[in-house]
Amino acid sequence: MNKQSTKINFKLWLKFEEVDPNNWDIKNEFCNIHVDLENGRHYGINVRTYKF
């Protein structure tokens, strides 16, 4: 297996809702992520946790 290492410059923006440590449901939360790449591409990601 040939592994190559590629360096990619990017900007990372993370947004979390305000958390009340006494009233926080860690199994049902989310955060927003925005990634800006050098080549001009932009990605928006919404990460959620769900209690099943």
N, C-alpha and C positions, 0 to 999 in steps of 0.2 A: 504494500500500500504506500503510495507516494503522497505525502502531505505537503502542501505548500502554504506558506503564510503570506497573507495579503493584508497590507495596512490600508484602512479606509478611514478618511477623516470625515467626521460628521458632527452635527450639533444635536444634542438630545434635550428635550423639554419634557418634564414630568409634572403632572398636575394631580394632586390628591385633594379630596374633600377634607374639610376641617374635621378632626377626630376628637370626640369627647371620650377620654379613656374609660369613663364609667358607663358609657352608653354607646358601645361600638360593636357592631355585628361583623366580625372579621370574616365570616363565611358568606356574607352577602354585601360585598363592597365593590368598588371599581376605581380605576385610575385612567387618565388619558395620557397618551405618549405621542409626541411628535418628533420625527426624525428628519433632519435636513441633510442631504448628502452633497458632497462637493460638485457632483455632476448636474446639480439642479433638481434632482428628484426629491420629492417630499412624501413622507408616509405618516398617516395618522392611524394610531392604534388605540383601541379601547379595550382594556383588560378588565375582566370581571371575574369575581368569584361567586359561585352559587352553592347554596346548601341544598343538596338533593335528599 
